[in-house]
Amino acid sequence: MPNHEPIKRWKITETVLERARNALPASPAANEHETARLLEQYREFLEHNELGLALDALEELGHLLSAQGGFWRDLERAAENMGLSDRLPALRKAFSDALLKQRP
């Protein structure tokens, strides 16, 4: 009997990464070129099943664009699903920092 678990985990990760991408704020004009470059990298990594590299590109975008908390939570979920536990502390800190920035 084939093991469908790896395919299922890949699909979950891809879905969560896409949800994070869709949650990115608009790029200010000053960051437009860098944002476009990172988004293109993200798409290429996703097309080639390089989910860890896709996560890296989104994380960089999140910092560049000052993403909100939900974005960081999605990256955290993706990292957990990929078994990248070493990445979780930085993503949790980014989430906490984003929440602090949102407070008046």
Secondary structure as GFF3:
##gff-version 3
##sequence-region A 1 104
A	DSSP	alpha_helix	5	22	.	.	.	ID=ss1
A	DSSP	three_ten_helix	29	31	.	.	.	ID=ss2
A	DSSP	alpha_helix	32	47	.	.	.	ID=ss3
A	DSSP	alpha_helix	51	65	.	.	.	ID=ss4
A	DSSP	alpha_helix	69	81	.	.	.	ID=ss5
A	DSSP	three_ten_helix	85	87	.	.	.	ID=ss6
A	DSSP	alpha_helix	88	102	.	.	.	ID=ss7
###
